[in-house]
Amino acid sequence: MATVGALVRDYATQDSVALQLARVADVRFVDSAAALIQLAVERRVGALITELTDESGRSVAPMVMELLARAPSLPIVLYDILNRPAIDRLTEILVPGLRIEFVLRDAEPLGTTMRRALAAALPPSVAPVLLERFLPLAPTSLHVFLAVAALKAPSGRSLEHLAHWSGITRRTLARRLAAAGWQPPSAVLQTFRALDAVWLMTVDGRTARRVQELRDLGSPSSVGRLLRRYLGIAPLELRDVGGFAAALDIAAHAITGNHTIGPRHPSPRLQSRVDHV
């Protein structure tokens, strides 16, 4: 059985993690970020689990950056709650190109994601780019939902799930989006799914058929329909229109209802990470 390293501070949460992974992997708990890095560097684990903060209550972003430099192929599973204070930490931690997944503690099963991580089936996530692009365009009352949607849209979870995990009802979410001048919740969710598909095809080099299989989107034509409906482009047109950056601009115009937003490229910090992929 594979071994995973885990930096989880609360004993009750440790028990939960061990129970959920009992048939998936042996869990080696450590008491510091430095110890988790050591496990990774020595290649004694097949994946890592960490909360958003380390043993001192500080963000694990420096640890993740060191792991990116020293063990870039090792998958990382972030396991924590998601609220407004956590979002700032999350945006510091998530890195484009890193095999990293966020599992909502007490809401999602950890074992499913860990199996995928150990099988090297975690593709690079589009979530860091979505968070940087869309959070500044939204009022803070929408930040938790947008973070949950950016992280979980590719999973195929329903809008009811995402609204519940955001701590609001679907009706309240719709009112908040309308008040901000945004499209309805289903349009936001599907647009994020379309951007995830574009990311996988343009940045990760997947075919439309492979994206359909990876994201369980139904028939082979599902990816094309998703892109045409929510981005107005077909898979074969992606290169001609400008790839992922163009799709991101189209999405920002479409779902925020603000057609004065000009093309906006990722920040230098984010762009350097995207270029690293």
Helices and strands as residue ranges (DSSP letters): E 2-7, H 11-20, E 25-29, H 33-41, E 47-50, H 61-70, E 76-80, H 84-93, E 100-104, H 110-118, H 127-134, G 135-137, G 140-142, H 143-152, G 153-155, H 159-165, H 170-179, H 185-202, H 208-214, H 222-231, G 235-237, H 238-241, H 243-256, H 268-276
